[in-house]
């Protein structure tokens, strides 16, 4: 079983606007800062949303702006990229929760 990763979901225009590209760059920056610990899913406005989209993302879909960023199903920001420190805070919280889960349940991951 693969070790769980923090999921960053992006909702962007098709084709991506300047602000959308900035949001994508932010997610990619986080993936570089936390190698092997981040998964990025990009969903394009006007395209079908894949089944793997989180419940939090799906529930917000009709009320969010473009671009938007979610971390593990939690809305973080729309329209403009959020401060990097806020994104790091959410990622650190979720990584800590993953580690606590692994310790508690003794899961074995590759």
NORLIN-V321870 format. One record per helix or strand of 3 or more residues. SS is the DSSP state (H for helix, E for strand). FROM is the first residue (numbers start at 0). TO is the last residue. If there is no record, write none. Layout:
BEGIN
ss & from & to
SS & FROM & TO
SS & FROM & TO
END
This chain:
BEGIN
ss & from & to
E & 5 & 11
H & 17 & 32
E & 37 & 43
H & 54 & 59
E & 67 & 70
E & 73 & 77
H & 83 & 104
END
